[in-house]
Amino acid sequence: MPEAQAVFTIAGAPDALVNVSVRDIEHLRQVIDALRRAGQVTGTKTLMVLGSWTRDA
């Protein structure tokens, strides 16, 4: 899936975190639908990044 920028397997619920890059909300819906149709995803929770901060080294 070209929209996937990173995938993390994590401890606890949920089991994985997928960072996706999409054009707009409709594209996001299409990506989520594609993940669900793949058959191995049993549920999704959508979070959107509204801002970011990083520490300079």
Wavefront OBJ file of the C-alpha trace (Angstrom):
o trace
v 0.000 0.000 0.000
v 1.800 3.168 -1.163
v 0.044 5.358 1.425
v 1.733 3.477 4.290
v 4.745 5.477 5.476
v 5.612 3.316 8.491
v 4.244 0.267 10.313
v 4.959 -0.450 13.978
v 4.107 -3.683 15.804
v 3.375 -2.641 19.382
v 2.645 -4.232 22.758
v -0.898 -3.914 24.044
v -4.011 -2.859 22.195
v -3.914 -2.069 19.347
v -1.456 -4.613 17.917
v -0.070 -2.346 15.224
v 0.246 1.321 14.315
v 0.256 2.288 10.644
v 1.318 5.795 9.647
v -0.379 6.708 6.354
v -0.178 9.767 4.135
v -3.405 10.717 2.337
v -4.655 13.611 0.191
v -7.897 14.245 2.021
v -10.620 12.652 4.152
v -12.109 10.731 1.211
v -8.705 9.244 0.410
v -8.340 8.317 4.098
v -11.680 6.490 3.949
v -10.529 4.586 0.874
v -7.276 3.542 2.574
v -9.096 2.390 5.725
v -11.602 0.442 3.613
v -8.727 -1.225 1.736
v -7.072 -2.234 5.030
v -10.330 -3.725 6.284
v -10.961 -5.610 3.019
v -7.500 -7.197 3.182
v -8.970 -9.715 5.627
v -6.293 -9.599 8.323
v -7.438 -6.356 9.976
v -10.193 -6.943 12.524
v -10.669 -3.317 13.538
v -9.295 0.168 13.103
v -8.984 3.353 15.130
v -8.194 6.563 13.296
v -6.088 9.344 14.801
v -5.035 12.473 12.922
v -1.886 14.494 13.582
v -2.792 18.173 13.985
v 0.700 19.367 14.795
v 4.140 18.080 15.668
v 7.247 18.873 17.656
v 10.701 17.335 17.637
v 13.684 17.846 19.893
v 16.798 19.144 18.160
v 19.842 16.942 18.692
l 1 2 3 4 5 6 7 8 9 10 11 12 13 14 15 16 17 18 19 20 21 22 23 24 25 26 27 28 29 30 31 32 33 34 35 36 37 38 39 40 41 42 43 44 45 46 47 48 49 50 51 52 53 54 55 56 57
